[in-house]
Amino acid sequence: MSHFPETRLRRLRRTKALRALVQETHFDGGDLIYPLFVTEGRSTKKEIPSMPGNYHFSVDRLPEEVDEIVRLGLPGVLLFGIPEDKDEMGSGAYDPEGVIQRAVREIKKTAPDLMVITDICLCEYTSHGHCGAVVDGTVDNDATLELLAKTALSHARAGADIVAPSDMMDGRVGAIRKALDANGFSLVPILSYAAKYASAFYGPFREAAQSAPQFGDRRSYQMNPTNWREALREVEQDVAEGADIVMVKPALAYLDVLQRVRERVLCPLAAYNVSGEFAMVKAAAKNGWISETQVVMEILTAIKRAGADIIITYHAKDAVRWLRGR
């Protein structure tokens, strides 16, 4: 065993060059995905109060935002839609002329090489705000699968590069994979929100997406925050059903889960640095309590260190600017 003073760990921290030489965790922004909220109407770019620097965009305002995203070198976006009308079955989610379907086509026309990931869920589109069909006051798992498959297929037809089911219904990856394969989209990958917790960190998102449930909560289908073994079961089930990428959500409060999933699976692993995590940083920085730049980079590094290959984050644009001096 080595002992002080022969072993001096500070030797490799002395200069910037030495620290860079032995740095263990690296990211350059090429693994960051930026979420976008798309709404109906025209000429709309409206800031989301609880998520400073993030906006509701109408489809016609997407090209200017996409141009900036491409210029910054971000590889892709994750789309969430806010329809004008909602109904019990969330029909806007799978409408071929729905807000996300039109947004995908517009983005692909503007930036064909930008990767477009679409969220597959019904909560933004249902009048009751739940993530599936409600039957006798309960979200009906199996009745929802067909609707999710229809939604994913409509997104693939519009040109989505990846579809990302986030609803936490059992069997949804298999149902979506079957529908895609049967309709000529066998090469469209599925990014599954495999371990999605019933978290209090989603508050700002629910405001932004106008998706808060009108009764009850989502604890009957999203995961119990106390459980980590269940997360491994969820991940393994989704991989078995055909998921190409799996996700842990939220990221920051679930780094232990992220690390355990990384140790269990070989497929690419994503983590979602969610709205509440983002909003806390912004609020503290606004009050001068923290250095926003340093805290954001520390958070993203921690998520990478825990095992994420891909990070979905509202900090993405700022992070690449700081990383690349833009």
HULINGI-V792260 format. One record per residue. N is the residue number from 0. RES is the residue in one small letter. NEAR is the number of other C-alpha atoms within 10 Angstrom. D_CENTER is the distance of its C-alpha to the mean C-alpha in Angstrom with 1 decimal. Layout:
((N & RES & NEAR & D_CENTER) (N & RES & NEAR & D_CENTER))
This chain:
((0 & m & 3 & 45.1) (1 & s & 7 & 44.8) (2 & h & 7 & 45.9) (3 & f & 7 & 46.0) (4 & p & 7 & 47.4) (5 & e & 7 & 47.0) (6 & t & 10 & 43.3) (7 & r & 10 & 41.7) (8 & l & 10 & 37.9) (9 & r & 9 & 38.0) (10 & r & 10 & 39.6) (11 & l & 15 & 36.3) (12 & r & 14 & 34.9) (13 & r & 10 & 37.8) (14 & t & 11 & 36.5) (15 & k & 9 & 33.3) (16 & a & 11 & 34.2) (17 & l & 12 & 34.8) (18 & r & 14 & 31.5) (19 & a & 12 & 29.6) (20 & l & 11 & 31.8) (21 & v & 10 & 30.8) (22 & q & 11 & 27.1) (23 & e & 8 & 25.2) (24 & t & 11 & 21.5) (25 & h & 10 & 20.6) (26 & f & 16 & 17.8) (27 & d & 12 & 18.5) (28 & g & 23 & 15.3) (29 & g & 14 & 15.3) (30 & d & 17 & 12.3) (31 & l & 27 & 10.1) (32 & i & 26 & 7.6) (33 & y & 19 & 8.1) (34 & p & 22 & 6.8) (35 & l & 20 & 10.0) (36 & f & 21 & 11.8) (37 & v & 26 & 14.7) (38 & t & 23 & 17.8) (39 & e & 19 & 21.3) (40 & g & 13 & 24.3) (41 & r & 11 & 25.5) (42 & s & 12 & 25.6) (43 & t & 17 & 22.9) (44 & k & 18 & 21.0) (45 & k & 13 & 20.8) (46 & e & 14 & 19.3) (47 & i & 17 & 17.2) (48 & p & 13 & 19.7) (49 & s & 19 & 17.5) (50 & m & 20 & 15.1) (51 & p & 13 & 17.7) (52 & g & 14 & 17.1) (53 & n & 18 & 14.4) (54 & y & 18 & 15.9) (55 & h & 22 & 16.4) (56 & f & 24 & 17.6) (57 & s & 21 & 20.0) (58 & v & 25 & 19.9) (59 & d & 18 & 23.0) (60 & r & 17 & 21.5) (61 & l & 22 & 18.6) (62 & p & 17 & 20.9) (63 & e & 10 & 21.7) (64 & e & 14 & 18.1) (65 & v & 21 & 17.4) (66 & d & 15 & 20.6) (67 & e & 12 & 19.6) (68 & i & 21 & 16.3) (69 & v & 14 & 18.5) (70 & r & 10 & 21.2) (71 & l & 18 & 19.0) (72 & g & 18 & 18.2) (73 & l & 22 & 14.4) (74 & p & 17 & 13.7) (75 & g & 22 & 11.1) (76 & v & 22 & 9.0) (77 & l & 19 & 6.4) (78 & l & 22 & 8.9) (79 & f & 23 & 9.6) (80 & g & 30 & 13.4) (81 & i & 25 & 16.1) (82 & p & 21 & 19.2) (83 & e & 12 & 22.7) (84 & d & 13 & 23.9) (85 & k & 19 & 22.7) (86 & d & 12 & 24.6) (87 & e & 15 & 24.9) (88 & m & 20 & 23.3) (89 & g & 27 & 20.5) (90 & s & 17 & 22.3) (91 & g & 24 & 20.5) (92 & a & 31 & 17.4) (93 & y & 24 & 19.7) (94 & d & 16 & 22.1) (95 & p & 17 & 22.7) (96 & e & 13 & 23.2) (97 & g & 19 & 20.3) (98 & v & 23 & 18.3) (99 & i & 30 & 15.4) (100 & q & 26 & 18.0) (101 & r & 18 & 20.0) (102 & a & 29 & 17.1) (103 & v & 24 & 16.3) (104 & r & 19 & 20.1) (105 & e & 20 & 20.5) (106 & i & 24 & 17.9) (107 & k & 19 & 19.5) (108 & k & 11 & 22.9) (109 & t & 15 & 22.1) (110 & a & 16 & 20.3) (111 & p & 12 & 20.8) (112 & d & 13 & 19.4) (113 & l & 19 & 16.1) (114 & m & 19 & 13.4) (115 & v & 25 & 11.8) (116 & i & 26 & 8.9) (117 & t & 28 & 9.3) (118 & d & 25 & 7.9) (119 & i & 29 & 11.0) (120 & c & 27 & 12.2) (121 & l & 30 & 15.4) (122 & c & 26 & 15.0) (123 & e & 26 & 14.9) (124 & y & 28 & 17.9) (125 & t & 26 & 20.1) (126 & s & 17 & 22.9) (127 & h & 22 & 22.5) (128 & g & 24 & 18.8) (129 & h & 27 & 18.2) (130 & c & 29 & 15.8) (131 & g & 28 & 18.9) (132 & a & 23 & 22.6) (133 & v & 18 & 24.7) (134 & v & 10 & 28.1) (135 & d & 7 & 30.7) (136 & g & 9 & 28.3) (137 & t & 12 & 25.9) (138 & v & 18 & 22.6) (139 & d & 15 & 24.1) (140 & n & 20 & 22.0) (141 & d & 15 & 24.1) (142 & a & 13 & 24.6) (143 & t & 21 & 20.9) (144 & l & 22 & 20.4) (145 & e & 15 & 22.4) (146 & l & 24 & 20.5) (147 & l & 28 & 17.1) (148 & a & 23 & 19.0) (149 & k & 21 & 20.5) (150 & t & 28 & 17.2) (151 & a & 30 & 15.8) (152 & l & 27 & 19.2) (153 & s & 21 & 19.5) (154 & h & 30 & 16.3) (155 & a & 23 & 17.8) (156 & r & 17 & 21.1) (157 & a & 19 & 19.7) (158 & g & 22 & 18.6) (159 & a & 25 & 14.9) (160 & d & 20 & 14.5) (161 & i & 22 & 11.8) (162 & v & 24 & 11.1) (163 & a & 25 & 8.3) (164 & p & 25 & 10.1) (165 & s & 24 & 8.8) (166 & d & 26 & 12.3) (167 & m & 24 & 13.8) (168 & m & 22 & 17.0) (169 & d & 16 & 19.2) (170 & g & 14 & 19.8) (171 & r & 24 & 17.2) (172 & v & 30 & 16.3) (173 & g & 20 & 20.0) (174 & a & 20 & 20.6) (175 & i & 28 & 18.1) (176 & r & 21 & 19.4) (177 & k & 16 & 22.9) (178 & a & 19 & 22.4) (179 & l & 23 & 20.9) (180 & d & 13 & 23.7) (181 & a & 11 & 26.4) (182 & n & 11 & 25.7) (183 & g & 12 & 25.6) (184 & f & 15 & 21.9) (185 & s & 12 & 22.3) (186 & l & 10 & 20.7) (187 & v & 19 & 17.3) (188 & p & 20 & 14.9) (189 & i & 26 & 12.7) (190 & l & 26 & 9.4) (191 & s & 29 & 9.8) (192 & y & 27 & 8.1) (193 & a & 31 & 11.5) (194 & a & 28 & 12.0) (195 & k & 24 & 10.5) (196 & y & 24 & 13.1) (197 & a & 18 & 15.0) (198 & s & 18 & 14.3) (199 & a & 10 & 16.1) (200 & f & 21 & 13.4) (201 & y & 17 & 11.7) (202 & g & 16 & 14.8) (203 & p & 20 & 14.0) (204 & f & 19 & 11.1) (205 & r & 16 & 13.6) (206 & e & 14 & 16.1) (207 & a & 23 & 14.1) (208 & a & 20 & 13.2) (209 & q & 16 & 16.6) (210 & s & 21 & 15.5) (211 & a & 20 & 17.4) (212 & p & 17 & 19.5) (213 & q & 11 & 23.1) (214 & f & 10 & 24.6) (215 & g & 12 & 23.9) (216 & d & 13 & 20.5) (217 & r & 19 & 17.9) (218 & r & 12 & 19.4) (219 & s & 13 & 21.1) (220 & y & 17 & 18.0) (221 & q & 18 & 15.2) (222 & m & 21 & 16.4) (223 & n & 15 & 19.1) (224 & p & 15 & 18.1) (225 & t & 8 & 21.4) (226 & n & 11 & 20.8) (227 & w & 18 & 19.8) (228 & r & 11 & 22.0) (229 & e & 13 & 20.4) (230 & a & 22 & 17.0) (231 & l & 20 & 18.9) (232 & r & 14 & 20.4) (233 & e & 20 & 17.2) (234 & v & 23 & 15.9) (235 & e & 17 & 19.4) (236 & q & 17 & 19.7) (237 & d & 25 & 16.6) (238 & v & 21 & 17.8) (239 & a & 12 & 21.2) (240 & e & 17 & 20.1) (241 & g & 18 & 18.7) (242 & a & 25 & 15.1) (243 & d & 18 & 14.9) (244 & i & 23 & 11.8) (245 & v & 27 & 10.8) (246 & m & 27 & 8.2) (247 & v & 26 & 9.3) (248 & k & 27 & 7.9) (249 & p & 25 & 9.1) (250 & a & 27 & 10.1) (251 & l & 20 & 13.2) (252 & a & 14 & 15.2) (253 & y & 18 & 14.6) (254 & l & 21 & 15.5) (255 & d & 14 & 18.4) (256 & v & 22 & 16.4) (257 & l & 30 & 14.3) (258 & q & 17 & 17.8) (259 & r & 16 & 19.3) (260 & v & 26 & 16.9) (261 & r & 20 & 17.4) (262 & e & 11 & 21.1) (263 & r & 12 & 21.0) (264 & v & 14 & 19.1) (265 & l & 10 & 19.7) (266 & c & 13 & 16.9) (267 & p & 16 & 14.0) (268 & l & 22 & 11.7) (269 & a & 29 & 8.1) (270 & a & 29 & 7.2) (271 & y & 23 & 4.9) (272 & n & 23 & 7.6) (273 & v & 23 & 7.6) (274 & s & 21 & 10.0) (275 & g & 19 & 13.1) (276 & e & 20 & 12.9) (277 & f & 19 & 12.8) (278 & a & 20 & 15.5) (279 & m & 14 & 17.7) (280 & v & 19 & 17.9) (281 & k & 21 & 18.7) (282 & a & 16 & 21.3) (283 & a & 13 & 23.0) (284 & a & 15 & 23.2) (285 & k & 12 & 24.7) (286 & n & 8 & 27.3) (287 & g & 10 & 28.2) (288 & w & 10 & 27.4) (289 & i & 14 & 25.2) (290 & s & 13 & 24.7) (291 & e & 16 & 21.2) (292 & t & 14 & 21.3) (293 & q & 10 & 22.4) (294 & v & 13 & 20.1) (295 & v & 18 & 16.9) (296 & m & 17 & 18.1) (297 & e & 12 & 19.2) (298 & i & 16 & 15.9) (299 & l & 24 & 14.0) (300 & t & 15 & 17.1) (301 & a & 16 & 17.0) (302 & i & 24 & 13.6) (303 & k & 22 & 15.0) (304 & r & 17 & 18.2) (305 & a & 23 & 17.0) (306 & g & 22 & 15.9) (307 & a & 26 & 12.4) (308 & d & 19 & 12.9) (309 & i & 22 & 9.5) (310 & i & 23 & 7.8) (311 & i & 23 & 4.7) (312 & t & 23 & 7.1) (313 & y & 24 & 9.3) (314 & h & 24 & 12.2) (315 & a & 24 & 11.7) (316 & k & 20 & 14.7) (317 & d & 16 & 16.9) (318 & a & 21 & 16.2) (319 & v & 20 & 17.4) (320 & r & 13 & 20.2) (321 & w & 14 & 21.3) (322 & l & 12 & 21.1) (323 & r & 11 & 23.0) (324 & g & 7 & 25.2) (325 & r & 11 & 24.1))
